[in-house]
Amino acid sequence: MSGLNSPLDLVRSRWVSAPLGLIAMSLGCLLAFHVGKDAAQVLFGGSQAEAHVAAAQAPAPQAKPATLVAAAAPANSPFVVKSILKIDEPIKFGQYFWDESAAKAGPVVVTVDLAARTMSVFRDGHEIGAAAILKGYGSKPTPTGVFPISEKDAAHVSNIYDAPMPWMLRLTSDGITIHGSKVERGYATNGCIGVPDGFAKRLFGIASLGDRVIITDGQRLGVGQPIISADAPAGAVSTGPEAAAHRDS
């Protein structure tokens, strides 16, 4: 073997070559490990860091705006429905109910539902009267809104139609009133609210000037609901739950 003078030189060369090879392999592995680690940080670590930065920069979810809820009227308010007359069937034309036992005194509010063609009378929040009504149609409809009673006349005669309007309660200056009438199917008014004579007389007896009449077209009431807010402006179109009792005639 060229360059080797003895077997001892051969052994020595092998022992020297082997450690050097192992060292070279080890260094190569370490280098590959660190290079791979750096590459992984570059390839993957950067995107993770960017994700953390993006998350940190993302705006926090905004709180939902608070919903404004109208304050409920106190349960003992005279303008909250406390009881409804027990009427188990639709009120027929010409029919009415009256029972003052639940409220002998207190503020009076009248509600009219044009869609149901009914009127309800509340005293201190208790329904004491209910009746079928006549209303206006076509070019002379009954208006909706909140109207104070501005005049009372038990024996009123219309100066427009020269017709008797007994137990009249005036609502507007242009002739809209509540009055006694022949309430039958097929009949109508010229915008007034016609009620049976007996009912009109009872309502006339308890109503006072300034008491409010709320006329709606399809809105209904339930126990616990406000009949009208105490500061509702007269003549304003009613948008709340005020209405006549829930019965169709």
FENJOVEN-V547867 format. One record per backbone hydrogen bond with DSSP energy under -0.5 kcal/mol. CO is the residue of the C=O (numbers start at 1). NH is the residue of the N-H. Records with the same first field share a line. If there is no record, write none. Layout:
CO->NH, NH
This chain:
1->4
3->5
6->9, 10
7->11
8->12
9->13
10->14
11->15
12->16
13->17
14->18
15->19
16->20
17->21
18->22
19->23
20->24
21->25
22->26
23->27
24->28
25->29
26->30
27->31
28->32
29->33
30->34
31->35
32->36
33->37
34->38
35->39
36->40
37->41
38->42
39->43
40->44, 45
41->46
44->48
45->49
46->50
47->51
48->52
49->53
50->54
51->55
52->56
53->57
54->58
66->68
67->69
68->70
74->77
77->80
78->125
79->227, 228
81->224
83->127
85->87
92->95
95->132
97->130
100->103
107->124
108->212
109->122
110->214
111->120
112->114, 216
113->117, 118
116->249
117->133
118->113
119->131
120->111, 122
121->128, 129
122->109
123->126
125->82, 83
126->123, 128
128->99
129->121
130->97
131->119
132->196
134->194
135->189
136->142
137->140
138->141
145->147, 215
146->235
147->213
148->150
149->210
151->170
153->156, 168
154->167
156->165
158->162
163->158
165->156, 168
166->180
168->153
169->178
170->150, 151
172->175
175->177
176->171, 172
177->193
178->169
179->195
181->183
182->184
184->187
189->137
192->194
193->179
194->134
195->181
196->200
197->201
198->202
199->203
200->204
201->205
202->206
203->206, 207
208->211
211->149
212->110
213->147, 215
214->112, 216
215->145
216->114
222->225
225->81
229->232
233->236
236->146
244->221
245->247
